[in-house]
Amino acid sequence: MISNVDLEAVSPRPSDWLALSGEYTGRCRAEFSNPKGTIEGDVRATFDESGDLEIVMTVDSLECPDRDLKFGLDEFLSGESPTPHGTGFTMGTSGDFKNPCESLEIKTQVGELWAKEKILYWLREISLSFEVKGRTICFKPLRPIYDSNSGGSPAYWVIPLFNYFSEFCPQCGPLDNHALRIFKTPTIPPDVIEPDCSILRLKANSRNRLIVFTFNNGLGFIEALPDYEERERKFLEGPTRLGVTSVMIGEVGQHSIDPDQLEDWFPFDFVSLLGLSSGNQVGAPWFEFRTVDGQLVRRVHLDLGKPNYLKGIRSINELVHRGTGALLSLTESSRHWKQSYFRVALKQLLTSGLNGFPIEDQMSHLFRALDALRMTFVPPRMIQDPRLSDASRKIVEDAMTQTLSELKSHRQAEGVRKDSPEAKALERIEQMMKNATKIDEGFGKGVLALMKFPEFALCDGDVVLKHGEAKPWPGNRSWPQALSRYRGIVMHQGYFDFRAGDDLSIIEMFWMARHLHDIVVRMILKMLGYQGTYQPSVLDVSAQIPLDWVTPDTSPSKLGYSR
């Protein structure tokens, strides 16, 4: 029993540095380009947890040095010129605002909110007097940025996470009292002895639960919000579909936070990777940069996705695999990270695994993910059409050779320029003629080749080919032939007609989709260099399985094929 120390003295208490809503009030100046001029006035800009930023200016002055405005603010914003009519002027009242807003500056007592280019705006009311003063304008910049007057240097980046759910495991170490911890770890008084000290240590670390990763040669972490359990309950019971549940923090290092340089280093795609591990799409309302002691330097109001919560196929369970931190840590050393094919494959994979989507949609997204990888690693090959006999092939090739010769003579006689549209059309026709006896090897065979690519080295192809020999797919098809057929149906017809006959089975489609999902998951993880365990998509019970668990001798039933 503890006699000298109160447990409350070492109870972790939440910090309040993270604001999920706020406002900027002060003076606003907006610059326009056609006609050139400026509008100024008082402004109130508010944002909430969803990330929506509403900027409303009450106008008190308008300057347009290049034009004598006949219709005041309406004329200025419309970008139109009034037309003389009798002793006066007329102007259309379409309500379109075509004068581009080039910049927006809001000066507050503690900082400045600014934006450049791609700034939408609209008047909140209609005025028949064409007055300027007192009118209100709403602005919607694409990427507004708030800079505080703190004067500190950025040390950490901060991303509040939409819809991220995980098992935050106990962690003790250098992050215990990080400036941006939601729950810092209280210090145990030095004069406490055992067994009281052990009990107090457990209490002090009761909220020391994180997902830790490395980034920019420093430690980063993800931590749940103080009311995480309540937020999770609202998601699972249905009323909530979008909300911040946790926050991710990493080091800036020597990188610049200039907006034009963020794409080179900022981990925008971490939210997609977190979706892979958690099984649902993750986003963010904005991101911030803060000093070493946690003071705000900059807040960038650029949302990184606002997905409605849908539970999906989860690939990593922190309690079982402890793999999320490893995934995030591996990104900087992967040659595939930030590449377009990787981003596309990852995002298509996430969408394919969400619950409630029709089987056609699931497969469509999986096919797109596989196409992105296939085109990168094993581009489609043209092979001789096996349906043609040698004699038929020779007749076709001889005819094509003759025709190609005639086309070449035509080009020379007509003087067709090499860079002309006609030349390009003829080149396309000639290429088709050269391949007249060939066909694409097919999507299914392409996926088999992709699985055999050395970086992946998946043995699933051996298993499904062997299974297809013993139990062919409908129509006496092999696995690659069936896969090509299903892709053709989904991408061209758009739906599976399960009522038309026994040629298609919803159960068969379901398990093939699950298997394809698992294949792409393993490819994504291998591209990152992940060597831990994961949760196979084809298993409905929690398991701790290595990526190379499929061997040529694996039973097809373990991949979902039980026909």
C-alpha positions as CSV (number, residue, x, y, z in Angstrom):
1,M,0.0,0.0,0.0
2,I,1.3,3.5,-0.9
3,S,1.5,5.7,2.1
4,N,3.7,8.7,1.2
5,V,2.7,9.5,-2.4
6,D,-0.6,10.4,-3.9
7,L,-1.4,8.5,-7.1
8,E,-3.0,11.6,-8.5
9,A,0.4,13.3,-8.4
10,V,1.7,11.0,-11.1
11,S,-1.5,10.7,-13.1
12,P,-0.9,11.7,-16.8
13,R,-2.9,14.8,-17.8
14,P,-3.7,15.8,-21.3
15,S,-2.1,18.9,-22.9
16,D,-4.0,21.4,-24.8
17,W,-1.6,22.4,-27.5
18,L,-3.6,20.8,-30.4
19,A,-6.5,23.0,-31.4
20,L,-9.2,21.3,-33.6
21,S,-10.9,24.6,-34.3
22,G,-10.1,28.2,-34.3
23,E,-10.4,31.6,-35.9
24,Y,-8.3,34.4,-37.5
25,T,-9.7,37.9,-37.2
26,G,-8.1,41.1,-38.4
27,R,-7.7,43.1,-41.6
28,C,-7.9,41.6,-45.0
29,R,-6.4,42.7,-48.3
30,A,-7.3,41.0,-51.6
31,E,-5.6,41.7,-54.9
32,F,-7.2,41.2,-58.3
33,S,-5.7,41.2,-61.8
34,N,-8.4,42.0,-64.4
35,P,-9.1,44.8,-63.8
36,K,-6.3,45.4,-61.4
37,G,-7.2,46.6,-57.9
38,T,-7.5,45.8,-54.3
39,I,-10.3,45.3,-51.8
40,E,-9.8,45.8,-48.1
41,G,-11.9,45.2,-45.0
42,D,-12.3,43.5,-41.6
43,V,-12.4,39.7,-41.8
44,R,-13.3,36.7,-39.7
45,A,-11.9,33.3,-40.8
46,T,-13.0,30.2,-38.9
47,F,-12.1,26.6,-39.2
48,D,-13.4,23.4,-37.5
49,E,-12.4,19.8,-37.0
50,S,-13.5,18.9,-40.5
51,G,-10.9,21.3,-41.9
52,D,-13.4,23.6,-43.6
53,L,-12.1,27.2,-43.5
54,E,-14.6,29.9,-44.0
55,I,-13.3,33.4,-44.7
56,V,-15.7,36.3,-44.7
57,M,-14.6,39.9,-45.4
58,T,-16.7,43.0,-44.7
59,V,-15.6,45.4,-47.4
60,D,-14.8,49.0,-46.5
61,S,-12.6,50.1,-49.4
62,L,-12.1,49.3,-53.1
63,E,-9.3,50.7,-55.3
64,C,-9.2,50.3,-59.0
65,P,-6.7,52.8,-60.5
66,D,-7.2,51.7,-64.1
67,R,-10.9,52.2,-64.4
68,D,-13.7,54.5,-63.3
69,L,-16.2,52.0,-61.9
70,K,-19.8,52.7,-62.9
71,F,-21.3,49.8,-61.0
72,G,-18.9,49.6,-58.0
73,L,-18.0,46.3,-56.5
74,D,-20.2,44.2,-58.8
75,E,-18.5,45.6,-61.9
76,F,-15.0,45.2,-60.4
77,L,-15.6,41.5,-59.5
78,S,-17.4,40.6,-62.7
79,G,-14.4,41.7,-64.8
80,E,-16.8,43.1,-67.4
81,S,-16.8,46.5,-69.0
82,P,-20.1,48.5,-68.9
83,T,-21.7,49.3,-72.3
84,P,-22.8,52.9,-73.1
85,H,-26.6,53.1,-73.5
86,G,-28.1,56.5,-74.2
87,T,-26.9,58.8,-71.5
88,G,-25.9,56.0,-69.2
89,F,-24.4,52.5,-69.1
90,T,-25.6,48.9,-68.9
91,M,-23.9,45.8,-67.7
92,G,-24.9,42.1,-67.6
93,T,-26.1,40.6,-64.3
94,S,-25.0,37.0,-64.8
95,G,-23.5,36.8,-61.4
96,D,-20.2,35.4,-62.6
97,F,-17.1,36.8,-61.0
98,K,-14.3,36.6,-63.6
99,N,-11.8,39.0,-62.1
100,P,-9.1,36.6,-60.8
101,C,-8.2,37.0,-57.2
102,E,-4.4,36.7,-57.2
103,S,-3.6,37.0,-53.5
104,L,-5.2,37.2,-50.1
105,E,-3.6,38.6,-46.9
106,I,-5.2,38.5,-43.4
107,K,-3.2,40.3,-40.7
108,T,-4.1,39.4,-37.1
109,Q,-2.6,40.4,-33.8
110,V,-0.6,37.1,-33.6
111,G,0.1,36.2,-37.2
112,E,-0.9,36.3,-40.9
113,L,-3.1,34.1,-43.1
114,W,-2.2,34.3,-46.7
115,A,-2.9,32.6,-50.1
116,K,-1.8,33.1,-53.7
117,E,-3.6,32.2,-56.9
118,K,-6.6,29.8,-57.3
119,I,-8.7,31.7,-54.9
120,L,-12.5,31.3,-55.3
121,Y,-14.8,34.0,-54.0
122,W,-18.4,35.1,-54.1
123,L,-20.6,37.9,-52.7
124,R,-22.9,36.9,-49.8
125,E,-25.7,39.3,-50.9
126,I,-27.2,41.1,-53.8
127,S,-27.2,44.9,-53.8
128,L,-29.1,47.2,-56.1
129,S,-27.3,50.3,-55.0
130,F,-23.8,49.1,-56.0
131,E,-22.4,50.3,-52.8
132,V,-19.0,49.1,-51.7
133,K,-18.8,49.6,-48.0
134,G,-20.6,47.0,-45.9
135,R,-20.8,44.3,-48.6
136,T,-19.5,40.9,-47.6
137,I,-17.3,38.5,-49.6
138,C,-16.5,34.9,-49.0
139,F,-13.1,33.6,-50.1
140,K,-12.1,29.9,-50.7
141,P,-8.3,29.6,-51.3
142,L,-6.9,26.4,-52.5
143,R,-4.1,26.3,-50.0
144,P,-4.2,29.1,-47.4
145,I,-1.3,29.3,-45.0
146,Y,-1.2,30.8,-41.5
147,D,2.2,32.0,-40.2
148,S,2.4,33.0,-36.5
149,N,4.5,35.8,-35.2
150,S,6.3,33.5,-32.7
151,G,9.5,33.9,-34.7
152,G,10.6,30.3,-33.8
153,S,12.2,27.8,-36.2
154,P,10.3,24.8,-37.3
155,A,11.4,21.6,-35.6
156,Y,8.4,19.3,-35.9
157,W,5.6,18.6,-38.4
158,V,2.2,17.8,-37.1
159,I,-0.7,15.9,-38.9
160,P,-4.1,15.5,-37.2
161,L,-5.4,12.2,-38.5
162,F,-8.9,11.6,-39.7
163,N,-10.4,8.2,-38.9
164,Y,-7.2,6.4,-37.8
165,F,-7.8,3.6,-35.4
166,S,-5.2,1.3,-34.0
167,E,-3.9,-0.4,-30.9
168,F,-1.5,2.1,-29.4
169,C,1.1,-0.1,-27.6
170,P,3.0,0.8,-24.4
171,Q,6.2,2.7,-25.1
172,C,8.9,4.1,-22.7
173,G,11.9,6.1,-23.7
174,P,13.1,9.4,-25.2
175,L,9.5,10.4,-26.3
176,D,8.1,10.2,-22.8
177,N,8.2,14.0,-22.4
178,H,8.3,15.2,-26.0
179,A,7.0,18.8,-26.3
180,L,4.1,17.6,-28.4
181,R,3.0,14.6,-26.5
182,I,-0.8,14.6,-25.7
183,F,0.0,12.8,-22.4
184,K,3.5,13.5,-21.0
185,T,4.8,11.0,-18.5
186,P,5.0,12.4,-15.0
187,T,8.2,12.1,-13.0
188,I,8.4,9.7,-10.1
189,P,9.6,11.4,-6.9
190,P,13.2,10.3,-6.2
191,D,12.6,9.4,-2.6
192,V,10.0,6.7,-3.3
193,I,11.2,3.2,-2.7
194,E,9.9,-0.2,-3.8
195,P,7.3,-1.6,-4.1
196,D,5.6,1.9,-4.2
197,C,7.9,3.0,-7.0
198,S,6.8,0.2,-9.3
199,I,3.1,1.0,-8.7
200,L,3.7,4.7,-9.3
201,R,5.7,3.9,-12.5
202,L,2.8,1.9,-13.8
203,K,0.4,4.8,-13.1
204,A,2.8,7.4,-14.7
205,N,3.0,5.4,-17.9
206,S,-0.6,4.4,-18.1
207,R,-1.1,6.8,-21.1
208,N,2.3,6.2,-22.6
209,R,0.9,4.4,-25.6
210,L,2.3,5.3,-29.0
211,I,3.2,4.1,-32.5
212,V,6.9,5.1,-33.0
213,F,8.7,5.5,-36.3
214,T,11.9,7.2,-37.6
215,F,11.9,10.1,-40.1
216,N,14.6,12.6,-41.0
217,N,17.0,10.8,-38.7
218,G,14.8,11.4,-35.8
219,L,11.9,9.8,-33.9
220,G,8.3,10.4,-34.8
221,F,5.1,9.1,-33.2
222,I,1.4,8.7,-33.4
223,E,-0.7,9.3,-30.3
224,A,-4.4,9.0,-29.7
225,L,-6.5,12.0,-28.5
226,P,-7.6,12.1,-24.9
227,D,-11.1,11.1,-25.8
228,Y,-10.0,8.5,-28.3
229,E,-12.2,5.7,-26.9
230,E,-15.3,7.8,-27.0
231,R,-14.6,8.9,-30.6
232,E,-14.0,5.3,-31.6
233,R,-17.3,4.3,-30.1
234,K,-19.2,6.9,-32.1
235,F,-17.6,5.7,-35.3
236,L,-18.4,2.0,-34.7
237,E,-22.0,2.7,-33.7
238,G,-22.6,4.8,-36.8
239,P,-23.4,8.5,-36.0
240,T,-19.8,9.7,-36.8
241,R,-18.3,9.2,-40.3
242,L,-15.4,11.8,-40.2
243,G,-13.3,13.1,-37.3
244,V,-9.8,13.5,-35.9
245,T,-8.9,10.6,-33.7
246,S,-5.1,10.9,-33.2
247,V,-2.1,13.0,-34.2
248,M,1.1,12.1,-36.0
249,I,4.3,14.0,-35.4
250,G,7.8,13.9,-36.9
251,E,10.9,15.9,-37.3
252,V,11.5,18.6,-40.0
253,G,15.3,18.2,-39.8
254,Q,17.2,20.4,-42.3
255,H,14.3,20.6,-44.7
256,S,12.6,23.8,-45.8
257,I,8.9,24.4,-45.1
258,D,8.5,26.6,-48.2
259,P,5.3,25.4,-49.9
260,D,7.1,24.8,-53.2
261,Q,9.6,22.5,-51.5
262,L,7.3,20.4,-49.4
263,E,6.6,17.8,-52.2
264,D,10.3,16.9,-52.1
265,W,10.2,15.6,-48.5
266,F,6.9,16.0,-46.6
267,P,5.2,12.7,-45.9
268,F,1.9,13.4,-47.6
269,D,1.4,9.7,-48.4
270,F,1.7,8.6,-44.8
271,V,-2.1,8.8,-44.5
272,S,-2.5,6.2,-47.3
273,L,0.0,3.9,-45.7
274,L,-1.8,4.2,-42.4
275,G,-5.0,3.2,-44.2
276,L,-3.2,0.0,-45.4
277,S,-2.4,-1.0,-41.8
278,S,-5.7,0.1,-40.2
279,G,-8.1,-1.2,-43.0
280,N,-9.9,2.1,-43.5
281,Q,-9.1,5.3,-45.4
282,V,-7.2,7.9,-43.4
283,G,-7.0,11.6,-44.1
284,A,-6.1,14.9,-42.4
285,P,-7.8,18.4,-42.3
286,W,-4.5,20.4,-42.3
287,F,-0.9,20.1,-41.2
288,E,1.3,22.2,-39.0
289,F,4.9,23.1,-38.2
290,R,6.0,23.8,-34.6
291,T,9.1,24.8,-32.7
292,V,11.2,22.6,-30.5
293,D,9.1,23.7,-27.5
294,G,5.8,23.2,-29.3
295,Q,4.9,26.7,-30.4
296,L,3.0,27.1,-33.7
297,V,5.1,28.3,-36.6
298,R,2.9,27.6,-39.6
299,R,-0.5,25.9,-40.3
300,V,-1.2,24.8,-43.9
301,H,-4.9,24.5,-44.6
302,L,-4.6,21.8,-47.2
303,D,-6.7,18.8,-46.5
304,L,-5.1,15.4,-47.2
305,G,-8.4,13.6,-47.8
306,K,-11.8,13.6,-46.0
307,P,-12.9,10.0,-46.3
308,N,-16.1,8.8,-44.8
309,Y,-15.4,6.0,-42.4
310,L,-15.9,2.5,-43.8
311,K,-14.3,-0.5,-42.2
312,G,-12.2,-2.6,-44.6
313,I,-9.5,-5.3,-44.8
314,R,-6.9,-4.7,-42.2
315,S,-3.3,-5.7,-42.9
316,I,-1.5,-4.9,-39.7
317,N,-2.8,-5.3,-36.1
318,E,-0.5,-3.4,-33.7
319,L,-1.1,-5.9,-30.9
320,V,-0.1,-8.8,-33.1
321,H,2.4,-7.4,-35.6
322,R,3.8,-4.2,-34.3
323,G,4.4,-3.2,-37.9
324,T,3.0,0.3,-38.5
325,G,6.0,2.1,-37.2
326,A,8.3,-0.1,-39.2
327,L,6.3,0.6,-42.4
328,L,6.6,4.4,-41.9
329,S,10.3,4.1,-41.1
330,L,11.0,2.2,-44.3
331,T,9.6,4.8,-46.7
332,E,12.7,7.0,-46.9
333,S,14.9,4.1,-48.1
334,S,12.4,2.7,-50.6
335,R,13.0,3.5,-54.2
336,H,9.3,3.1,-54.9
337,W,8.1,5.6,-52.3
338,K,6.6,8.7,-53.9
339,Q,6.5,7.1,-57.3
340,S,3.2,7.4,-59.2
341,Y,2.7,3.7,-59.7
342,F,3.2,3.0,-56.0
343,R,0.8,5.8,-55.0
344,V,-1.8,4.6,-57.5
345,A,-1.5,0.9,-56.5
346,L,-1.7,1.8,-52.8
347,K,-4.8,4.0,-53.1
348,Q,-6.6,1.5,-55.4
349,L,-5.8,-1.3,-53.0
350,L,-7.3,0.7,-50.0
351,T,-10.5,1.4,-51.9
352,S,-10.9,-2.2,-53.1
353,G,-10.9,-3.5,-49.5
354,L,-13.6,-1.3,-48.1
355,N,-16.8,-3.0,-46.9
356,G,-20.1,-2.4,-48.7
357,F,-18.7,-2.0,-52.2
358,P,-20.1,-4.3,-55.0
359,I,-17.8,-7.1,-56.1
360,E,-17.4,-5.3,-59.5
361,D,-16.1,-2.2,-57.8
362,Q,-13.7,-4.2,-55.6
363,M,-12.3,-6.0,-58.6
364,S,-12.1,-2.9,-60.7
365,H,-9.9,-1.2,-58.1
366,L,-7.7,-4.4,-57.8
367,F,-7.3,-4.6,-61.5
368,R,-6.2,-1.0,-61.6
369,A,-3.7,-1.6,-58.8
370,L,-2.3,-4.6,-60.6
371,D,-2.2,-2.7,-63.9
372,A,-0.1,0.1,-62.4
373,L,2.4,-2.5,-61.1
374,R,2.4,-4.6,-64.2
375,M,3.1,-1.7,-66.5
376,T,6.0,-0.8,-64.3
377,F,7.7,-4.1,-63.7
378,V,6.5,-6.5,-66.5
379,P,5.0,-4.5,-69.4
380,P,2.6,-6.5,-71.6
381,R,4.1,-8.7,-74.4
382,M,2.8,-9.4,-77.8
383,I,2.8,-13.2,-78.6
384,Q,1.9,-15.2,-81.7
385,D,-1.8,-16.0,-81.8
386,P,-1.9,-19.7,-80.9
387,R,-5.2,-20.0,-82.8
388,L,-3.5,-19.5,-86.2
389,S,-1.8,-22.4,-88.0
390,D,1.6,-22.0,-89.6
391,A,0.1,-21.9,-93.0
392,S,-2.5,-19.2,-92.1
393,R,0.1,-17.1,-90.3
394,K,2.4,-17.2,-93.4
395,I,-0.4,-16.1,-95.7
396,V,-1.2,-13.1,-93.3
397,E,2.5,-12.1,-92.9
398,D,3.1,-12.3,-96.7
399,A,0.0,-10.1,-97.3
400,M,1.1,-7.6,-94.6
401,T,4.6,-7.4,-96.1
402,Q,3.2,-6.6,-99.5
403,T,0.9,-4.0,-98.1
404,L,3.6,-2.4,-96.0
405,S,5.8,-2.1,-99.2
406,E,2.9,-0.4,-101.0
407,L,2.5,2.1,-98.1
408,K,6.2,2.9,-98.2
409,S,6.0,3.6,-101.9
410,H,2.9,5.8,-101.3
411,R,4.7,7.8,-98.7
412,Q,7.6,8.5,-101.0
413,A,5.4,9.3,-104.1
414,E,3.1,11.7,-102.1
415,G,6.0,13.2,-100.2
416,V,4.3,12.7,-96.8
417,R,6.3,14.6,-94.2
418,K,7.5,12.5,-91.2
419,D,6.1,14.9,-88.7
420,S,2.7,15.4,-90.3
421,P,-0.6,14.1,-88.9
422,E,-1.0,11.8,-91.9
423,A,2.5,10.3,-91.3
424,K,1.6,9.6,-87.7
425,A,-1.7,7.9,-88.8
426,L,0.2,5.7,-91.3
427,E,2.7,4.8,-88.7
428,R,0.0,3.6,-86.4
429,I,-1.6,1.5,-89.2
430,E,1.8,0.0,-90.1
431,Q,2.5,-1.0,-86.5
432,M,-0.9,-2.7,-86.3
433,M,-0.2,-4.6,-89.5
434,K,3.2,-5.8,-88.2
435,N,1.4,-7.3,-85.2
436,A,-1.5,-8.7,-87.2
437,T,-0.7,-12.3,-86.2
438,K,0.0,-11.4,-82.6
439,I,-2.1,-10.9,-79.5
440,D,-1.5,-9.5,-76.1
441,E,-0.4,-12.3,-73.7
442,G,-3.4,-11.4,-71.5
443,F,-4.0,-9.8,-68.2
444,G,-4.0,-13.1,-66.3
445,K,-0.6,-14.2,-67.6
446,G,0.7,-10.7,-67.0
447,V,-0.3,-11.0,-63.3
448,L,1.5,-14.4,-63.2
449,A,4.6,-12.8,-64.6
450,L,4.3,-9.9,-62.1
451,M,4.2,-12.4,-59.2
452,K,7.4,-14.1,-60.5
453,F,9.2,-10.7,-60.8
454,P,12.4,-11.1,-58.6
455,E,11.4,-8.3,-56.2
456,F,8.2,-10.0,-55.4
457,A,8.9,-13.8,-55.9
458,L,5.4,-14.9,-54.9
459,C,4.5,-18.5,-55.3
460,D,0.8,-18.0,-55.6
461,G,0.9,-18.6,-59.4
462,D,2.2,-22.1,-58.9
463,V,-0.6,-22.9,-56.5
464,V,-3.4,-21.6,-58.7
465,L,-2.1,-23.1,-61.9
466,K,-1.9,-26.5,-60.3
467,H,-5.3,-26.1,-58.8
468,G,-6.7,-25.1,-62.2
469,E,-5.4,-28.2,-63.8
470,A,-7.2,-30.4,-61.3
471,K,-10.4,-28.2,-61.1
472,P,-10.6,-25.8,-64.0
473,W,-12.5,-22.6,-63.7
474,P,-15.9,-22.4,-65.5
475,G,-15.6,-22.9,-69.3
476,N,-12.6,-25.2,-68.7
477,R,-10.4,-22.1,-68.1
478,S,-7.1,-21.9,-66.2
479,W,-6.7,-19.3,-63.4
480,P,-5.0,-16.7,-65.7
481,Q,-7.7,-17.2,-68.4
482,A,-10.5,-16.8,-65.8
483,L,-8.8,-13.7,-64.4
484,S,-8.5,-12.1,-67.9
485,R,-12.2,-12.9,-68.5
486,Y,-13.3,-11.3,-65.2
487,R,-11.2,-8.2,-65.9
488,G,-12.8,-7.9,-69.4
489,I,-16.3,-8.2,-67.9
490,V,-15.7,-5.6,-65.2
491,M,-13.8,-3.1,-67.3
492,H,-16.0,-3.4,-70.4
493,Q,-19.4,-4.8,-69.5
494,G,-19.4,-3.3,-66.0
495,Y,-21.2,-6.0,-64.1
496,F,-21.3,-9.8,-63.5
497,D,-24.6,-11.3,-64.5
498,F,-24.9,-14.0,-61.9
499,R,-28.5,-14.8,-62.9
500,A,-27.5,-15.8,-66.5
501,G,-26.3,-19.2,-65.6
502,D,-23.7,-21.3,-63.7
503,D,-20.8,-19.7,-65.5
504,L,-20.2,-17.2,-62.7
505,S,-20.3,-17.6,-58.9
506,I,-20.5,-14.8,-56.3
507,I,-18.5,-16.9,-53.9
508,E,-15.9,-17.6,-56.5
509,M,-15.6,-13.8,-57.2
510,F,-15.4,-13.0,-53.5
511,W,-12.5,-15.3,-52.8
512,M,-10.6,-14.4,-56.0
513,A,-11.0,-10.7,-55.0
514,R,-9.7,-11.5,-51.5
515,H,-6.7,-13.4,-53.0
516,L,-5.9,-10.6,-55.4
517,H,-6.1,-8.1,-52.5
518,D,-3.6,-10.2,-50.5
519,I,-1.3,-10.4,-53.5
520,V,-1.2,-6.6,-53.9
521,V,-0.7,-6.1,-50.1
522,R,2.4,-8.4,-50.1
523,M,3.7,-6.6,-53.2
524,I,3.3,-3.2,-51.5
525,L,5.0,-4.4,-48.3
526,K,7.8,-5.9,-50.3
527,M,8.4,-2.7,-52.3
528,L,8.9,-0.9,-48.9
529,G,11.3,-3.6,-47.7
530,Y,9.0,-4.7,-44.9
531,Q,10.2,-7.9,-43.2
532,G,7.7,-8.2,-40.4
533,T,4.5,-10.2,-40.2
534,Y,1.1,-9.2,-41.4
535,Q,-2.6,-10.2,-41.5
536,P,-3.4,-12.1,-44.8
537,S,-6.5,-10.9,-46.5
538,V,-7.7,-14.4,-47.1
539,L,-7.8,-15.2,-43.4
540,D,-10.7,-14.2,-41.2
541,V,-9.0,-14.9,-37.9
542,S,-6.0,-13.0,-36.5
543,A,-2.7,-14.4,-37.5
544,Q,1.0,-13.5,-37.4
545,I,2.2,-14.5,-40.9
546,P,5.4,-13.7,-42.8
547,L,5.1,-12.3,-46.3
548,D,6.5,-15.4,-48.0
549,W,4.1,-17.8,-46.4
550,V,2.8,-19.1,-49.7
551,T,4.9,-21.9,-51.2
552,P,4.3,-24.1,-54.3
553,D,2.9,-26.8,-52.0
554,T,0.4,-24.5,-50.2
555,S,-3.1,-25.8,-50.3
556,P,-5.4,-23.8,-52.6
557,S,-8.0,-23.8,-49.8
558,K,-5.7,-21.5,-47.8
559,L,-6.0,-19.0,-50.6
560,G,-9.8,-19.3,-50.6
561,Y,-10.1,-21.7,-53.5
562,S,-12.1,-24.7,-52.2
563,R,-14.0,-25.8,-55.4
